[in-house]
């Protein structure tokens, strides 16, 4: 324990609890009451929170024949679409939405969507106060929750002072119709990827060899026949006769750059955009499954979206078969703006591992080699990087044996999470093993053969520079530390500990909410998507204990006792209750809809039991 820590603080450290100063510690009940009272006082400062929440009592029928309890029950996508059509909430024709004119739809009465603007407006929630986030014309038209501000936006545009963003100009990597059709009709030319698969010793799946696919024969791959170039702009299935020109593989300098981990659910584009502003240099999209990309699933391709502020951006993919990985690499390189492609061979999720992908690759080094060789070989210019763990089971660390072979296989860098798949997050990351792997990547003269990026438990700027100096890594990948305190990047850049105020933290959340609206949309669905991701993020941010409340700074594995902050915002942000997170979301995004319920997706990482579901 550090000098100056009280006996109570030492006792807290001994039981892995954060040593919060005695004057801030509360009972569980008192802490919950303090957070609730803080929420009530703060609501008056935010016009959005002052709006009346639409409530429905349990068992009350709202006229749709559906009670609140039934409405809160999970529904499949098909059931949701059916309910939306029946209630007429999201069933308005897009042509009518954009133009505001019922006669604008070319299908007329044959259109399966509603053209009744009056009925839609009658069922639409009350407009939210403030300005629409988009420049005129708003892409969401009459569905925008800020429709009332559109008249002012028109006036501003006419006077030459437009306010707001142009949606598609902010982002890239959209799934366009020609590419979608080429993939779904199996007309995309994957000759180069298939040649790489065969050269790596892999086999082409039955799907890859069905009629309609442009592929390459085993004989052509063996004789080194040149693979066709990328598909033509007007038709992805066109085969090129000219040999492919020579390309130079690009290199990325990872040394000393702040690298944000690909974080499932919470590592979305608005969050990455916020992190870049706080100092992050390298970002990666959320993990996308190769098979879903090849099936042209829009939701999977949405994970590859890139904001223009992301300076160095990678796409992370996951797959268990060389041919699907190679094809995903080729199609991503040819149709997106990314700087590198990373393959996740460390994902611990059961669904992924049971399919033979993710961390289960550590059980099959021969398959791992085929996948890396096929993926790297399918790329012309982009670097191919690998992310993995120390091993699959505890006591069976194998990565130090595999790492020296990665460069020969085609990898440009290796990221090592210092935990096994079995361990998950139950114990601290093993940085001594990360250092051992870094040593295995040096030749006899001590020269590094492959950049190693360390990952695990980086929570302070001292942690970051300690690992760089003592464990031989090029940089550290920042993951949960950034979720809990995204200003960690600023602390590292400036080599200081930031005792950030509650007001400054609220400002970051407000900025995240605004970025989410710009990305997900200003209609009802966009607002609620923004709310959901904000709440998911708050299931991590509430774990932060302000530096000024601690007797000594500790890592993220030290859990705090119930406490109250130095002001209302700090107290409310520390609440582990989902109902208080919902109250914060209402201050930033307006009242929750009827029958609203929220439970964090990452329940295993949440800190409060019995309080994780909030209903509106």
PESUL-V174570 format. One record per helix or strand of 2 or more residues. SS is the DSSP state (A for helix, B for strand). FROM is the first residue (numbers start at 1). LEN is the number of residues. Records with the same first field share a line. If there is no record, write none. Layout:
# PESUL-V174570
SS: FROM-LEN, FROM-LEN
This chain:
# PESUL-V174570
A: 7-8, 22-3, 28-16, 47-4, 68-5, 77-11, 94-6, 102-3, 108-3, 117-7, 141-3, 147-12, 167-4, 177-8, 191-9, 206-4, 218-6, 269-9, 290-5, 298-7, 322-14, 350-4, 358-6, 365-13, 399-11, 431-10, 461-10, 480-5, 488-7, 502-19, 524-18, 547-3, 568-6, 578-12, 603-3
B: 171-2, 259-2, 282-3, 288-2, 306-2, 312-7, 340-6, 383-7, 413-5, 451-5, 475-4, 597-3, 613-3
